Amino acid sequence: MDRKPITLSASSKAGLIDGDITHIARAMRLSLQGDLAGPILPPTYWRERLYKLLDTGSLTHPQLCAVDSLLLQLDQFEAEPPLAWDELAPATAALFPPTHETGAGHLA
């Protein structure tokens, strides 16, 4: 039995590339935010993934724009060092303002 390689149509390739770009856009942002130890996956990993997409050579104009935008986001992330924990707002800087005046006594 002869096996023929499966070839994808242009629309199938475009759909797969769209899915990959969407996945990278979502996962990259969360990965770069990371946790106390820093990014979960480094910018170099995401840059490689995006370059592989560019190397396919079959990206549409909107896909090229999306990949370019993601590369620019990586550049911006690398240019702006993350804030040190000492520089972050203290926990007392609550999201909600206090509901009572400070120093005001409670009436019994």
C-alpha positions as CSV (number, residue, x, y, z in Angstrom):
1,M,0.0,0.0,0.0
2,D,1.5,3.3,-1.1
3,R,1.2,6.2,1.3
4,K,0.6,9.7,0.0
5,P,1.8,12.6,2.1
6,I,-1.1,14.7,3.3
7,T,-1.0,18.2,1.9
8,L,-2.9,21.1,3.4
9,S,-4.9,23.5,1.3
10,A,-4.0,27.1,1.5
11,S,-7.1,27.8,3.6
12,S,-6.2,25.0,6.0
13,K,-2.6,26.4,6.4
14,A,-4.0,29.9,7.0
15,G,-6.4,28.5,9.7
16,L,-3.6,26.7,11.4
17,I,-1.4,29.8,11.3
18,D,-4.2,31.9,12.7
19,G,-4.7,29.5,15.5
20,D,-1.0,29.5,16.3
21,I,-0.9,33.3,16.3
22,T,-3.9,33.5,18.6
23,H,-2.4,30.9,21.0
24,I,1.0,32.8,21.1
25,A,-0.8,36.1,21.8
26,R,-2.6,34.7,24.7
27,A,0.1,32.4,26.2
28,M,2.9,34.9,25.7
29,R,1.3,37.6,27.8
30,L,0.6,35.3,30.7
31,S,4.0,33.6,30.4
32,L,5.9,36.9,30.4
33,Q,4.0,38.1,33.5
34,G,5.1,35.0,35.2
35,D,5.4,34.8,38.9
36,L,7.8,35.9,41.7
37,A,10.7,34.1,39.9
38,G,10.1,36.0,36.6
39,P,8.7,34.9,33.2
40,I,7.6,31.3,32.9
41,L,9.0,31.2,29.3
42,P,11.6,33.7,28.3
43,P,11.2,36.2,25.5
44,T,13.7,34.3,23.4
45,Y,11.3,31.3,23.3
46,W,8.4,33.4,22.0
47,R,10.7,35.2,19.5
48,E,11.7,31.8,18.1
49,R,8.1,30.7,17.7
50,L,7.2,33.9,15.9
51,Y,10.3,33.6,13.6
52,K,9.2,30.1,12.7
53,L,5.9,31.4,11.6
54,L,7.6,34.1,9.5
55,D,9.8,31.4,8.0
56,T,6.7,29.5,6.6
57,G,6.5,32.2,4.0
58,S,2.8,31.8,3.5
59,L,1.5,34.5,5.9
60,T,-1.2,36.8,4.8
61,H,-0.9,40.6,5.4
62,P,-3.1,40.5,8.6
63,Q,-1.1,37.6,9.9
64,L,2.2,39.5,9.2
65,C,0.8,42.5,11.1
66,A,-0.2,40.3,14.0
67,V,3.3,38.6,14.2
68,D,4.9,42.1,13.9
69,S,2.8,43.4,16.7
70,L,3.8,40.4,19.0
71,L,7.4,41.0,18.2
72,L,7.1,44.7,19.1
73,Q,5.5,43.6,22.4
74,L,8.5,41.4,23.1
75,D,10.8,44.3,22.3
76,Q,8.9,46.5,24.7
77,F,9.0,43.9,27.4
78,E,12.7,43.5,27.1
79,A,13.3,47.3,27.1
80,E,11.3,47.9,30.3
81,P,12.7,46.0,33.2
82,P,10.1,44.6,35.5
83,L,9.5,46.5,38.7
84,A,11.3,45.2,41.8
85,W,8.9,44.1,44.5
86,D,10.2,46.9,46.7
87,E,9.0,49.5,44.2
88,L,5.4,48.1,43.9
89,A,2.6,49.8,45.7
90,P,2.2,48.7,49.3
91,A,-0.6,46.3,50.2
92,T,-2.2,49.2,52.1
93,A,-2.9,50.9,48.8
94,A,-6.2,49.2,48.6
95,L,-8.4,49.1,45.5
96,F,-11.4,50.3,47.6
97,P,-11.3,53.5,49.6
98,P,-12.1,53.1,53.3
99,T,-15.8,53.5,54.2
100,H,-15.2,55.5,57.3
101,E,-13.0,58.4,58.4
102,T,-9.7,57.7,60.0
103,G,-9.6,58.5,63.7
104,A,-13.4,58.9,63.9
105,G,-14.8,57.1,67.0
106,H,-17.7,54.7,66.9
107,L,-20.9,55.7,68.6
108,A,-22.2,53.2,71.1
